[in-house]
């Protein structure tokens, strides 16, 4: 018997996606990066729901392709003339003396193109991993996880994240209505016919959301004393800055070790103190909190395990994670990166299937009802 459909905790999806993004940041091997993106896409294909935000994953794929193309174009225009394997020689544009050291066009080498391809693929893979989290996690349910101190800021962030999926849903609804009415035309004429109803629908949604938030007491004046608010803000901001510096120190191999784990731990402690201090004076209730069960734990461990395996591979065999450009070497797939990709794809089978919306068609054996005047 299969597992009953239910929504997975959004925090588990974000932990999994952040682990995958961390793993992608530790390598420039195109084979590993392509497998990480394939694993993220496979999990999204198997476990995304039919909600509007789940349709935004294709947008992240297009943005990733745009990043790769822009990096390649940048290397062609401002390549710098490095590399011995020249593929094509473009006419170089002469620059004035004050722009010495900058070359526009000229010889394009394979080393330059591969360097741009590797960097673009790494950034695209990180973006696709975060897009997978946006496609799998419900942004409205994610608001429940925001600490009480940051609830107002978290509300603004969640509303901003849900704008793009709502616009995509509005465009699909307007296009469907035009087809039902026999609307024809493509290009600029169709764009004008779609744009105005979409903007009107977005304005209606904004007014409805504002009225709902006002009726629930958002933006009300609190009773927290000003010194407590100032101390809470200083602690949270200082702690988050420490966390950012610590994460950068861990991910960047050239940063001193003193700016890595120690700063990360200190920043997390300071931020936690600020959140606890501010959360004591904010009273919140939760209606039907999201459960955290074994599938959520395994999903989070899959993302963290993929990142840990790439960290271990960087210490054991860094040559496979960073293919050489001088001299040129063919990228190879090592055992630990392959195992990391297999672990990353685990949530496709470890999590329950998502719930689907109720069907709108009548049951197959339902008899039609005759209405007489």
N, C-alpha and C positions, 0 to 999 in steps of 0.2 A: 504494500500500500504506500503510495507517495505521500509526501508531506503536504499539509494543508497550506494553501497560499497565505502569505502574510507579508507585511512590509518589514524590511530589515531596518534596524536602528540606524539613523543617518550618521551618527558618530562613528559607527563601524565602517561605513563606506568611506568616510573622509580619512580615517586612520589608514585604511587600505590604500587609498589613492595617494596620500602623502608619503607612505612607504615606497610606492612605485615611483613617485616623482624623485624621491631621494636616491633610489637605485639608478634612475636615468641620469641623474646629475653626476654620478660617479664614473661615467664611461663616455667615450666617443666612438665606440665600436658600432658601426652601422647595423651589423647583424643583431647585436644585443638590443639596440634601441628599437629596431623594427619588430623584434619579438616582444618587447615590453608593450609597444603600441598595439600589437596584435592581441596580446593577452588582455589588455584593458578593453579593446573593442569586443572581444569574444565575451567577456563578462557582461558588458553592457548589452550586447545582443541577446543574451540569455536571461538577464535579470532586470532589465528595465521594464517599467510599466508603460501604460498607454497615457500617462499624464502629460500635460503640455511641456513641462521642463525636460522630459525624457527625449524630446525631439531635437534638443539643442546640441546633441553630440556631433552631428554632421557639421555644424558650424565650427566646432573646435578642430575637426579634421581639416576643414578648409583653411582655417587660420594657421594650422601647422604647415600645410603645404605652401601657404603664402610666405611663412617665415623662411622655409627652406629655399624657396625661389628668390626671395629678397637677399638672403645671404650669398647665394651663388651670383646674383647680379652685382652685388657689392664687390665681390672678389674679382669679377670681370672688369668692372670700371676702375676700382682702386686696388688692383692686385699687388702692386709694389714690385713686380718683376722678379719675384723669387721663384725658384724651381728650375730644374734642368730639363724636364720633359715638356717642351713647348708644344701645345696643341694647335694654336692659331695665333697669328700676329695681327692685331688690329692697328689702324692708324692712330698714332699717339697725338694727343692734343697738347701743344706747347703751353706752358703756364709761365706767369711772370716770375721774377727773381724772388719776390717775397713769399712765394709758394714753393720754395725749394724743398725737396723731399717728398712731394706729392706727385704721383703719376696718374694720369687719366688715360685709360686704354693702354695699348701697347701689347707686348707678348703675354699670352695667357697660358700658364703652365698647369699641368695636371695636379701638382702639389697644392696650388692655390685653390683650385676648384674642390679638391677633396677636403681641404681644411675647412672651407665654407660649408660643404655638405655635412661634415661631421658636426660642426658647431650648430648648424641649423637643425639637424636631426635631434640633437640633444635637447635644445630648447623646445622643439615641436613635441618631443616625447613627454616632457614635463607638462606642457600645456594640455596634451591629450589625456594624461592621467588626471589632472584636475577637472577636465571636462567630463571624464567618466564619473567622478564624484557628483558633479552637478546634474548629470543625467540619471543617477541612481538614487540620490538622497533627496527627500522632500524638503524644500527650503522652509516651508511653514513649520514642519515638525522639528527642523533644525533650530528654530527659535527657542524651543523649550530647553535646549542645552546651554543657552547663553547664561552666564552668571547673573545674579540679581543686580549686581552693581552696574553691569554693562547692558542692562535690558533695553534701555532706550536706544543706545547706539546699535545694539544688535538688531533691533526692530528696523532701524533705518537701513542697515546692511542687507537684511533679508528682503525688504521691499525693493531695494535696488537690484538684488540678484534675480528677483522674480519678474522684473520688467521685460527682459528679452523673451523669456518663454511666453509671457502673456501677449506680447506683440506678435510673436509667431502664431499663437492660437488665434488672435484676431485676424491676421492675414489669411489663414486657412479658412476661417469661418466666412469672411467676406468673399473670398474666391469661390467657395462652395455656393454661396447665395447668388453670385453673379451667374454661375453656370446653370443653376436652377431657373433663373429668369431669362436664360438665353443670351446672356451677355457675351459679346465677342470682342475681338481686338487684342492686340499684343503691343508690347513696347511702351512708349510714353503715354499713349492714350489709355491703356489698361492700368498703368501706374497711377495716373490721375484719378481714375475711377475707383481704385482700391485705397489710395492714400487717405482721402477725406473720411470715409467710414472708419478706417482704422484709427485715425486720430480722434474722431468723435467717441469711439468705443474706449480708447485709452483715457480720455477725459472723464467719461462716465465711471470707469473703474476707479479713477483717482478720487472723484467726489464720494463714491460709495465707501472707499477705504477710509477717507478722512472722517466721514460721518460715523463709521463703525468705531474707529479709534477714539474719537471724541466722546462717544457714548460710553466707552469703557474706561475713561479717565486718563487717557494718555496726555502728556504735557502738563499735568497738574503740578502745582507747587508742593514740594515735599516739606517735611518737618525736620529734615536733617540739618543740624547746625553747620554754618559755613566753615569753621575750622576742620570739621570732620570731612566735608566734601573736598576741601583743598588737600588735606592729607591723603585721602583716598586717591584723588587724581594723580598726585605726585608719585605715590607708591606704585600705582598701576602703570603709569607711563615709564617710570624708571625701570620697573621690572621687565616690561615688554622690550625696552631698548636693550637691556641686558640679555634677554632671550634671543633677540635678533643677532646681537654680536656673538653670542655663544654658538648659535647655529651656523653662522658664517665661519667661525673658527673651526668648527667640526668638519664642515664641507670643504673648506679650502685647505689644501695640504701645505701651502706656503705661509699660512698664518701661525704665529707662535702658539704652542699648546696651552699656554696660560690663558689665552683668550677663547678657548674652546669650552670644554666641559665645566671648569670652575665658574666661568662667567655665566654659562647657561644655568647651572644649578643656583647660583646667587640671584640671577634675574628671576628665575621661576619662584624662588622663595619670597622675594620682595613683591612680585605681582600677586602671589597667593595671599600674602598678608594684606595687601590693599583690597583685594576682592572680599576677603573675610570681614575686614573692617567696614566696608561699605555695604555688604550684604546683610549685616545685622539689623539695619534700620529699614530694609526694604522687605515688605511682606508680599509673598507671591504664593499662589496656589496652582496646582497642576491638575488638569482634568485628563484622566486616562493616560498616565505616563507610559512612554515607550518601554517595552521590556528589553532587557539585555540577557540573551541566552547563549547557548553554545554556538550557534551559527555566527552570532556577532563576534564572539571571542575568537573563533577560528578565522573569520574574515580579517579582523584587526591583526592577528598573528601572521596571516599570509602577507600582508603589506609590510609589516615590520620585519618579517623573516626575509623577504626579497631584498629590502635595503641592507639588512645585516650580511646577507650572503655576498652582495656586491662590495661591501666594505671589506669583508674577509678576502675576497678575490683580489682587491687592490693591494692587499698586503702580501698575498701569496704569489700572484702572477699578474703584475700590472701591465705587462706587454700586451696581453690579450684585450685589456680594457681600453688601451690607448694605442691604436695602430700607428706605426711609424710612418711619417711622411717623407723623411730623409734618412735613409733610402726608403722608397715606397715598398710597403709590404701588404700582402693580402690579409684582410681581417679574418680572424679565426674565432670560433666559439669554444670557450672553455667549459669545463665541467661545472664549476660553481655558478657562472652566469646562466647556463642552461637550467640548472636546478632552481635558481632564483626565478626564472620565467615560469617554470612549472608550478612553483609555489604560488606565484602571483595569480595564475589562472585558477587556483583552487576554489575561490568563491563562486565560480560558475556551477559547481556541483555541491558545495558545502552549504549554500544558503537555500531557503525555501523559495519557490516561485512567487513572483509578485502577484498581488490581487489585481484583477481586471474589473473594469467598470461593468455594471449590469447591462445585459443586452436589451436593446430597445424593440426587437422584433417580438411578436406574440409567440407563444409556445406552438410547436408544430401540430399539436392535436387540438388546438383551440378552435371552437366553432365560431363563425362570424355571428354577430348580433344584428338582427334585423330591426330597424327602427321604422315604425309606421306613423304617419301623421294622424 
